[in-house]
Amino acid sequence: MFCTTLAAMLVLQQAPSQDVDWDKEFGVEERVRDPETGEFPVDPYEQSNANAGAEPFVGERLAQAFGGREGIQRIADRTVELSKADPRIAEIFVSHDMVRLKRTLGEQFCYLLNAGCDYSGRDMRTSHDGLGVTKADLNALVENLQAAMREAKVPFAAQNRLLAKLAPMSKDVVER
């Protein structure tokens, strides 16, 4: 009897209408990327190099060790790619604007390494608010940054100098 009733219910069930905009029906707003930058818009904030979280190094030698602006951006991009693929932290990156993240991370590294860039991103606390980042998550990200720097053949001492500059920012990133 149960199987007959179930079979009848399945036969009588209507297929969803093909012409229904389900996002509109449930109030899901479509995010539209900026046609020039490819980034999603963000709420306004005060842009400042102070948002980078630290003062830049003095001199150009460290920036040169990272391959200049182009090398620094490649390292930032690679760090994001490794982190997106890392099962330990990939979930953190799922709903984020990777175009913007790669750009602002590259700007931050470029600014801190004194390669002649300005940082246009938000401050570290605001950028990471609500993500629930743990110390283990941050450690995984640092491992990915180290891997990207090794791939780029950045000297170990130069890697350590950047990591030492970034380390104090953990207090603004780690939430739990």
VEXZALO-423650 format. One record per residue (C-alpha): residue number from 1; y negated, z, x. Coordinates in steps of 0.05 Angstrom, whole numbers. Each point is the difference from the previous one (the first is absolute). Layout:
! VEXZALO-423650
nr;yy;zz;xx
NUM;Y;Z;X
...
***
This chain:
! VEXZALO-423650
nr;yy;zz;xx
1;0;0;0
2;-49;19;56
3;13;-65;37
4;-12;-41;-63
5;-66;36;-13
6;-22;-9;72
7;18;-74;-1
8;-39;-9;-65
9;-61;35;30
10;2;-44;61
11;4;-63;-41
12;-58;21;-46
13;-45;22;57
14;-56;-49;11
15;-18;-27;68
16;-70;19;23
17;-53;-50;-17
18;-14;-47;57
19;-75;-5;-14
20;-16;74;4
21;-44;22;58
22;36;66;13
23;-50;23;53
24;-57;-9;-50
25;42;32;-55
26;10;63;41
27;-70;1;32
28;21;-19;70
29;-60;-27;37
30;10;-59;47
31;-27;12;69
32;-36;-60;28
33;-8;-11;75
34;-67;-19;29
35;3;-76;12
36;-33;7;68
37;36;61;30
38;65;0;-40
39;-9;74;-12
40;0;39;-65
41;-67;31;-17
42;-10;75;14
43;-48;50;-29
44;-66;3;38
45;-6;48;58
46;-47;11;59
47;22;-43;58
48;-9;32;68
49;33;-1;69
50;4;76;-10
51;55;-15;-51
52;45;-23;58
53;16;73;14
54;-21;5;73
55;-50;-25;51
56;19;-63;39
57;22;0;72
58;-52;-16;53
59;7;-65;38
60;40;-63;-11
61;62;12;42
62;41;31;-56
63;-16;-56;-48
64;21;-50;53
65;67;37;8
66;12;-13;-74
67;-16;-74;6
68;-71;2;-26
69;-17;-10;-73
70;56;-49;-13
71;53;44;33
72;-25;61;-37
73;4;-36;-67
74;71;-25;16
75;21;72;14
76;-31;24;-65
77;34;-56;-39
78;67;13;33
79;-6;75;-13
80;-10;-14;-75
81;58;-50;-2
82;47;49;35
83;-21;56;-47
84;9;-43;-62
85;71;-15;23
86;16;72;22
87;44;32;-54
88;-28;69;18
89;-71;-19;-22
90;2;-68;-34
91;-11;32;-68
92;-69;24;21
93;-21;-72;13
94;28;-33;-63
95;-62;2;-45
96;-53;-7;54
97;-43;-59;20
98;33;-22;65
99;-57;-50;14
100;-51;56;-2
101;44;49;37
102;12;-48;58
103;-74;-16;4
104;-25;72;-2
105;55;26;47
106;-18;-55;49
107;-74;17;-7
108;15;74;12
109;40;-13;63
110;-51;-51;24
111;-57;48;-11
112;36;59;33
113;20;-42;59
114;-72;-23;8
115;16;-74;-8
116;-66;-14;-36
117;21;9;-73
118;-28;41;-56
119;44;38;-48
120;-12;-17;-74
121;56;41;-31
122;-1;66;-36
123;8;67;36
124;71;24;14
125;1;55;-52
126;-23;-46;-56
127;45;-57;23
128;62;43;-3
129;-17;45;-58
130;57;5;-50
131;51;-38;42
132;40;64;13
133;8;-17;74
134;44;49;38
135;3;15;74
136;65;-39;3
137;-34;-60;-33
138;-56;2;51
139;51;6;57
140;35;-62;-25
141;-66;-38;-2
142;-15;22;71
143;68;-24;23
144;-15;-68;-31
145;-68;-1;35
146;35;16;66
147;50;-56;-12
148;-57;-49;-14
149;-37;22;63
150;64;-7;42
151;12;-70;-28
152;-71;-18;20
153;14;28;70
154;-56;51;-4
155;6;46;61
156;30;68;-17
157;-62;39;23
158;-45;-43;-45
159;47;12;-59
160;-4;75;11
161;-76;-1;3
162;-4;-34;-68
163;52;46;-30
164;-38;61;26
165;-63;-27;-33
166;37;-10;-67
167;39;65;0
168;-55;46;-26
169;-6;-44;-62
170;67;25;-24
171;-34;59;-33
172;-36;-49;-47
173;62;-43;-13
174;58;49;-9
175;0;32;-69
176;66;37;-3
***
